[in-house]
Amino acid sequence: MYIRKCPECLDDVQCDLHKRVNMFTSEVISQLKWYVYRLIDPRNGETFYVGTGIGNRVFAHIRDEQGLDGDDLDNKIKRIREINNARFEVSHVIHRHGMDQKTARDVEAALIDAYPGLTNIMGGIGSNDFGVMHAEEIIRRYAAEPAVFEHKVLLINVNRSASQSSLYDATRYAWKINPDRAKRAKVILATLQGLIIGAFVAADWLPATALNFPGFGDALGRWGFVGQKVPDDIGRLYIGKRVPDKYRRRGAANPIKYNY
C-alpha cells in the first residue's frame, strides 16, 4: 500500500511536526484577522497562487477542486489536482496576518508582482498603477505632464495585455463595457501604469466574437472595436502624457474609465 510522504521531512503524512491541517479554530481565526497567504507546490517549492482572506479562506481552494471538471478547471484548480494526483498535498503558508482588509490587499498585490508565473487570474488591486516598475519608468511616469482632455475620451488600461499583442489589438479587444456609452467616445486612449501610450478612434463597437474579429476567440459578453490610430495632431495632445490623478483612484480594478 502506498504511504504518502510528508514533503518536509519525508516521513509519513502523520508525522507530529508537519501534520497537515485544513481548518483554523475560532480562537486562531480571532487572532489572524485579515491575512495574505501563498499556495505552494511541494514537488518543487514553487508558489503558484497568492490570495487574501479571513477565517478559513486559505483552505477553500482545496474544497473548490472537488467536483469540478472540463471547462470549470482554471489553472489553479488544475495545479491542485496535479499535486493531489501525485500523492502530495498543497502547502498553505500564511505570509502576513493581523491586518485590516486594505493593508492585506496592498500586501497581496506586492506579492503577486513578486512571484512570476502565478495561476491568479487577476492581478493584485492597485498593481496596474502602483505595481512593479523600473526606476526609469517611475521617473518617466511622474515627470510626465498630465493630459488635458479636449475630447470625450475612453481610457483603457492595457497593462496585462500590452506585451502579448500589438498595442492596437491589446486596446480594442475584448472588454466588459457598455457599447452605447463607448460609442460616444471621440478618442480611445491606451494607458500603461498611468501613462498614455496610444490613441485610437473607433469606427464601430462589435460583440467580441471570432466572426467579428477574425484571429481572436469568442469572448461572450464582451465587446471590441474596429478603428485606427488618431491623426498626429490629436495624438500629440495625449500620447506620452500622464493620466490625471482623478482617473487613477488607488485600488480601482476596472480597466475602463471615461471623462464623460
C-alpha beads as a LAMMPS data file, in Angstrom:
LAMMPS data file: protein, C-alpha beads

260 atoms
259 bonds

1 atom types
1 bond types

-500.0 500.0 xlo xhi
-500.0 500.0 ylo yhi
-500.0 500.0 zlo zhi

Masses

1 110.0

Atoms # bond

1 1 1 0.000 0.000 0.000
2 1 1 1.248 3.482 -0.874
3 1 1 2.151 5.702 2.104
4 1 1 2.003 9.434 1.402
5 1 1 5.194 11.171 2.487
6 1 1 5.490 14.493 4.292
7 1 1 7.353 16.734 1.775
8 1 1 9.269 18.489 4.574
9 1 1 10.731 15.503 6.401
10 1 1 9.895 12.556 4.070
11 1 1 8.227 10.774 6.975
12 1 1 4.648 9.584 6.508
13 1 1 1.990 12.265 6.421
14 1 1 1.021 11.781 10.068
15 1 1 4.349 12.994 11.454
16 1 1 3.700 15.181 14.517
17 1 1 5.856 18.097 13.393
18 1 1 4.405 18.565 9.925
19 1 1 0.898 17.194 10.278
20 1 1 -1.405 18.890 7.746
21 1 1 -4.361 20.981 8.830
22 1 1 -7.343 22.059 6.773
23 1 1 -9.169 24.319 9.212
24 1 1 -8.422 27.034 11.753
25 1 1 -10.215 27.042 15.084
26 1 1 -12.274 30.057 16.124
27 1 1 -9.543 31.015 18.598
28 1 1 -6.928 31.079 15.827
29 1 1 -9.221 32.996 13.475
30 1 1 -9.777 35.730 16.064
31 1 1 -6.025 36.315 16.193
32 1 1 -5.349 36.057 12.454
33 1 1 -7.732 38.812 11.318
34 1 1 -7.070 39.615 7.624
35 1 1 -4.130 37.713 6.202
36 1 1 -2.227 37.097 2.962
37 1 1 -1.413 33.535 2.023
38 1 1 0.522 31.550 -0.552
39 1 1 -0.267 28.128 -2.001
40 1 1 2.924 26.157 -2.645
41 1 1 3.565 23.111 -4.810
42 1 1 5.512 20.735 -2.515
43 1 1 7.004 18.946 -5.523
44 1 1 9.248 21.891 -6.360
45 1 1 8.626 24.514 -3.660
46 1 1 7.037 26.881 -6.185
47 1 1 4.421 29.419 -5.098
48 1 1 1.561 29.073 -7.594
49 1 1 -1.153 31.219 -6.016
50 1 1 -1.356 34.281 -3.757
51 1 1 -4.535 35.346 -2.024
52 1 1 -6.020 37.284 0.844
53 1 1 -8.822 36.455 3.239
54 1 1 -10.154 35.890 6.699
55 1 1 -11.285 32.782 8.541
56 1 1 -10.567 29.576 6.633
57 1 1 -10.288 31.172 3.196
58 1 1 -6.772 29.764 2.687
59 1 1 -8.169 26.219 2.683
60 1 1 -11.164 26.913 0.414
61 1 1 -9.259 26.214 -2.816
62 1 1 -8.771 22.572 -1.882
63 1 1 -12.516 22.184 -1.393
64 1 1 -13.178 24.074 -4.657
65 1 1 -11.159 21.450 -6.537
66 1 1 -13.667 18.732 -5.741
67 1 1 -16.453 18.128 -8.220
68 1 1 -15.139 20.386 -10.989
69 1 1 -14.360 19.145 -14.463
70 1 1 -13.830 20.268 -18.059
71 1 1 -14.130 23.992 -18.691
72 1 1 -14.670 24.656 -14.977
73 1 1 -10.997 23.925 -14.279
74 1 1 -8.860 27.048 -14.130
75 1 1 -5.056 26.841 -13.897
76 1 1 -5.102 26.996 -10.099
77 1 1 -7.502 24.063 -9.775
78 1 1 -5.570 22.090 -12.392
79 1 1 -2.367 22.608 -10.397
80 1 1 -4.040 21.465 -7.161
81 1 1 -5.366 18.373 -8.915
82 1 1 -1.917 17.565 -10.333
83 1 1 -0.426 17.822 -6.832
84 1 1 -3.107 15.551 -5.379
85 1 1 -2.741 13.036 -8.203
86 1 1 0.994 12.874 -7.469
87 1 1 0.031 11.953 -3.863
88 1 1 1.247 15.197 -2.341
89 1 1 -0.672 17.930 -0.559
90 1 1 -0.678 21.651 -1.219
91 1 1 1.334 23.630 1.330
92 1 1 -0.513 26.583 2.872
93 1 1 1.647 29.471 4.070
94 1 1 0.266 32.498 5.890
95 1 1 2.625 35.173 4.622
96 1 1 1.395 38.073 6.782
97 1 1 -1.521 38.340 9.209
98 1 1 -3.114 40.637 11.778
99 1 1 -4.012 43.265 9.163
100 1 1 -7.071 45.202 8.096
101 1 1 -8.516 44.480 4.656
102 1 1 -6.897 47.415 2.863
103 1 1 -3.404 46.583 4.136
104 1 1 -3.895 42.916 3.244
105 1 1 -4.855 43.858 -0.311
106 1 1 -1.728 46.009 -0.674
107 1 1 0.495 43.167 0.584
108 1 1 -1.259 40.721 -1.741
109 1 1 -0.682 42.982 -4.746
110 1 1 3.020 43.287 -3.934
111 1 1 3.388 39.513 -3.654
112 1 1 1.562 38.900 -6.936
113 1 1 4.048 41.238 -8.606
114 1 1 6.947 39.449 -6.916
115 1 1 6.085 35.862 -7.934
116 1 1 6.150 35.220 -11.711
117 1 1 4.021 32.517 -13.262
118 1 1 1.188 32.547 -10.728
119 1 1 -2.156 30.952 -11.547
120 1 1 -4.004 34.063 -10.319
121 1 1 -6.467 35.172 -12.975
122 1 1 -6.481 38.775 -11.767
123 1 1 -3.562 40.952 -10.783
124 1 1 -3.403 42.489 -7.339
125 1 1 -5.539 45.514 -6.624
126 1 1 -3.517 48.627 -7.415
127 1 1 -0.911 46.754 -9.474
128 1 1 -1.988 48.468 -12.667
129 1 1 -0.933 51.904 -11.439
130 1 1 1.297 51.216 -8.445
131 1 1 2.906 47.875 -9.318
132 1 1 6.449 46.902 -10.272
133 1 1 8.330 49.463 -12.386
134 1 1 11.967 50.187 -13.153
135 1 1 13.349 53.431 -11.737
136 1 1 13.414 54.896 -15.245
137 1 1 9.724 54.119 -15.651
138 1 1 8.941 55.808 -12.346
139 1 1 10.732 58.959 -13.483
140 1 1 9.061 58.931 -16.908
141 1 1 5.640 58.453 -15.404
142 1 1 5.725 61.015 -12.614
143 1 1 7.697 63.594 -14.578
144 1 1 5.211 63.429 -17.460
145 1 1 2.836 66.317 -17.947
146 1 1 -0.759 65.410 -17.034
147 1 1 -3.085 65.178 -20.007
148 1 1 -5.773 67.783 -20.542
149 1 1 -8.719 66.127 -22.249
150 1 1 -10.085 68.151 -25.133
151 1 1 -12.329 65.328 -26.326
152 1 1 -14.684 62.782 -24.885
153 1 1 -12.168 60.048 -24.114
154 1 1 -12.413 56.421 -23.130
155 1 1 -9.319 55.222 -21.231
156 1 1 -8.430 51.529 -21.414
157 1 1 -5.722 50.126 -19.175
158 1 1 -3.757 47.564 -21.214
159 1 1 -1.248 46.554 -18.521
160 1 1 -1.968 42.814 -18.698
161 1 1 -2.286 42.504 -22.481
162 1 1 0.142 45.029 -23.989
163 1 1 3.052 42.578 -24.008
164 1 1 1.012 39.809 -25.657
165 1 1 -0.124 41.514 -28.868
166 1 1 0.083 44.748 -30.830
167 1 1 -0.981 47.876 -28.977
168 1 1 -3.975 48.253 -31.262
169 1 1 -5.178 44.696 -30.582
170 1 1 -4.463 44.988 -26.846
171 1 1 -6.587 48.145 -26.731
172 1 1 -9.536 47.083 -28.853
173 1 1 -10.307 43.554 -27.619
174 1 1 -12.205 42.377 -25.524
175 1 1 -13.886 44.349 -22.746
176 1 1 -16.891 44.233 -20.440
177 1 1 -18.248 47.584 -21.467
178 1 1 -21.461 49.465 -22.208
179 1 1 -21.324 49.750 -26.009
180 1 1 -23.730 52.682 -26.160
181 1 1 -21.547 54.666 -23.785
182 1 1 -18.341 53.558 -25.510
183 1 1 -19.625 54.750 -28.882
184 1 1 -19.861 58.292 -27.513
185 1 1 -16.070 58.484 -27.095
186 1 1 -14.265 60.544 -29.725
187 1 1 -10.833 59.214 -28.726
188 1 1 -9.837 55.913 -27.143
189 1 1 -6.637 56.116 -25.084
190 1 1 -4.464 53.120 -24.201
191 1 1 -2.806 53.521 -20.803
192 1 1 0.023 51.600 -19.185
193 1 1 0.726 52.145 -15.471
194 1 1 -0.683 55.639 -15.539
195 1 1 0.945 56.769 -18.813
196 1 1 -0.957 57.252 -22.093
197 1 1 0.831 55.186 -24.749
198 1 1 -1.634 55.084 -27.638
199 1 1 -4.659 56.865 -29.098
200 1 1 -7.283 55.447 -31.440
201 1 1 -10.621 56.330 -32.962
202 1 1 -13.302 53.653 -33.211
203 1 1 -15.339 53.200 -36.368
204 1 1 -17.648 50.773 -34.577
205 1 1 -18.028 48.630 -31.449
206 1 1 -18.997 44.999 -32.015
207 1 1 -19.634 41.901 -29.881
208 1 1 -16.320 40.153 -29.225
209 1 1 -16.740 37.088 -31.419
210 1 1 -14.418 35.298 -33.824
211 1 1 -16.811 36.209 -36.629
212 1 1 -16.500 39.950 -35.952
213 1 1 -12.786 39.758 -35.102
214 1 1 -11.025 37.110 -37.222
215 1 1 -7.986 35.720 -35.436
216 1 1 -9.488 36.175 -31.993
217 1 1 -11.506 33.710 -29.929
218 1 1 -15.059 34.311 -28.773
219 1 1 -15.377 36.334 -25.579
220 1 1 -19.061 36.180 -24.720
221 1 1 -20.475 39.236 -23.017
222 1 1 -17.536 41.391 -24.096
223 1 1 -17.037 43.983 -26.839
224 1 1 -14.293 45.209 -29.103
225 1 1 -13.835 47.989 -31.606
226 1 1 -12.553 48.352 -35.140
227 1 1 -10.771 51.582 -35.904
228 1 1 -7.426 53.212 -36.474
229 1 1 -4.826 55.496 -34.928
230 1 1 -5.853 59.104 -34.413
231 1 1 -4.336 61.820 -36.602
232 1 1 -0.910 63.035 -35.412
233 1 1 -2.203 66.371 -34.134
234 1 1 -4.616 64.610 -31.773
235 1 1 -2.002 62.029 -30.813
236 1 1 0.341 64.798 -29.685
237 1 1 -2.309 66.047 -27.259
238 1 1 -2.288 62.796 -25.305
239 1 1 0.454 60.263 -26.076
240 1 1 3.279 60.426 -23.549
241 1 1 1.140 62.381 -21.101
242 1 1 0.195 61.198 -17.639
243 1 1 -3.359 60.136 -16.792
244 1 1 -4.742 62.823 -14.431
245 1 1 -4.901 61.715 -10.806
246 1 1 -8.708 61.900 -10.671
247 1 1 -8.864 58.914 -13.057
248 1 1 -6.334 56.832 -11.110
249 1 1 -8.026 56.096 -7.806
250 1 1 -5.893 53.677 -5.768
251 1 1 -7.440 50.226 -5.564
252 1 1 -9.701 50.669 -8.603
253 1 1 -9.766 47.381 -10.522
254 1 1 -11.855 48.357 -13.560
255 1 1 -9.575 48.905 -16.602
256 1 1 -12.220 51.120 -18.261
257 1 1 -12.641 54.816 -17.426
258 1 1 -14.425 57.723 -19.057
259 1 1 -14.203 61.502 -18.796
260 1 1 -17.856 61.960 -19.695

Bonds

1 1 1 2
2 1 2 3
3 1 3 4
4 1 4 5
5 1 5 6
6 1 6 7
7 1 7 8
8 1 8 9
9 1 9 10
10 1 10 11
11 1 11 12
12 1 12 13
13 1 13 14
14 1 14 15
15 1 15 16
16 1 16 17
17 1 17 18
18 1 18 19
19 1 19 20
20 1 20 21
21 1 21 22
22 1 22 23
23 1 23 24
24 1 24 25
25 1 25 26
26 1 26 27
27 1 27 28
28 1 28 29
29 1 29 30
30 1 30 31
31 1 31 32
32 1 32 33
33 1 33 34
34 1 34 35
35 1 35 36
36 1 36 37
37 1 37 38
38 1 38 39
39 1 39 40
40 1 40 41
41 1 41 42
42 1 42 43
43 1 43 44
44 1 44 45
45 1 45 46
46 1 46 47
47 1 47 48
48 1 48 49
49 1 49 50
50 1 50 51
51 1 51 52
52 1 52 53
53 1 53 54
54 1 54 55
55 1 55 56
56 1 56 57
57 1 57 58
58 1 58 59
59 1 59 60
60 1 60 61
61 1 61 62
62 1 62 63
63 1 63 64
64 1 64 65
65 1 65 66
66 1 66 67
67 1 67 68
68 1 68 69
69 1 69 70
70 1 70 71
71 1 71 72
72 1 72 73
73 1 73 74
74 1 74 75
75 1 75 76
76 1 76 77
77 1 77 78
78 1 78 79
79 1 79 80
80 1 80 81
81 1 81 82
82 1 82 83
83 1 83 84
84 1 84 85
85 1 85 86
86 1 86 87
87 1 87 88
88 1 88 89
89 1 89 90
90 1 90 91
91 1 91 92
92 1 92 93
93 1 93 94
94 1 94 95
95 1 95 96
96 1 96 97
97 1 97 98
98 1 98 99
99 1 99 100
100 1 100 101
101 1 101 102
102 1 102 103
103 1 103 104
104 1 104 105
105 1 105 106
106 1 106 107
107 1 107 108
108 1 108 109
109 1 109 110
110 1 110 111
111 1 111 112
112 1 112 113
113 1 113 114
114 1 114 115
115 1 115 116
116 1 116 117
117 1 117 118
118 1 118 119
119 1 119 120
120 1 120 121
121 1 121 122
122 1 122 123
123 1 123 124
124 1 124 125
125 1 125 126
126 1 126 127
127 1 127 128
128 1 128 129
129 1 129 130
130 1 130 131
131 1 131 132
132 1 132 133
133 1 133 134
134 1 134 135
135 1 135 136
136 1 136 137
137 1 137 138
138 1 138 139
139 1 139 140
140 1 140 141
141 1 141 142
142 1 142 143
143 1 143 144
144 1 144 145
145 1 145 146
146 1 146 147
147 1 147 148
148 1 148 149
149 1 149 150
150 1 150 151
151 1 151 152
152 1 152 153
153 1 153 154
154 1 154 155
155 1 155 156
156 1 156 157
157 1 157 158
158 1 158 159
159 1 159 160
160 1 160 161
161 1 161 162
162 1 162 163
163 1 163 164
164 1 164 165
165 1 165 166
166 1 166 167
167 1 167 168
168 1 168 169
169 1 169 170
170 1 170 171
171 1 171 172
172 1 172 173
173 1 173 174
174 1 174 175
175 1 175 176
176 1 176 177
177 1 177 178
178 1 178 179
179 1 179 180
180 1 180 181
181 1 181 182
182 1 182 183
183 1 183 184
184 1 184 185
185 1 185 186
186 1 186 187
187 1 187 188
188 1 188 189
189 1 189 190
190 1 190 191
191 1 191 192
192 1 192 193
193 1 193 194
194 1 194 195
195 1 195 196
196 1 196 197
197 1 197 198
198 1 198 199
199 1 199 200
200 1 200 201
201 1 201 202
202 1 202 203
203 1 203 204
204 1 204 205
205 1 205 206
206 1 206 207
207 1 207 208
208 1 208 209
209 1 209 210
210 1 210 211
211 1 211 212
212 1 212 213
213 1 213 214
214 1 214 215
215 1 215 216
216 1 216 217
217 1 217 218
218 1 218 219
219 1 219 220
220 1 220 221
221 1 221 222
222 1 222 223
223 1 223 224
224 1 224 225
225 1 225 226
226 1 226 227
227 1 227 228
228 1 228 229
229 1 229 230
230 1 230 231
231 1 231 232
232 1 232 233
233 1 233 234
234 1 234 235
235 1 235 236
236 1 236 237
237 1 237 238
238 1 238 239
239 1 239 240
240 1 240 241
241 1 241 242
242 1 242 243
243 1 243 244
244 1 244 245
245 1 245 246
246 1 246 247
247 1 247 248
248 1 248 249
249 1 249 250
250 1 250 251
251 1 251 252
252 1 252 253
253 1 253 254
254 1 254 255
255 1 255 256
256 1 256 257
257 1 257 258
258 1 258 259
259 1 259 260
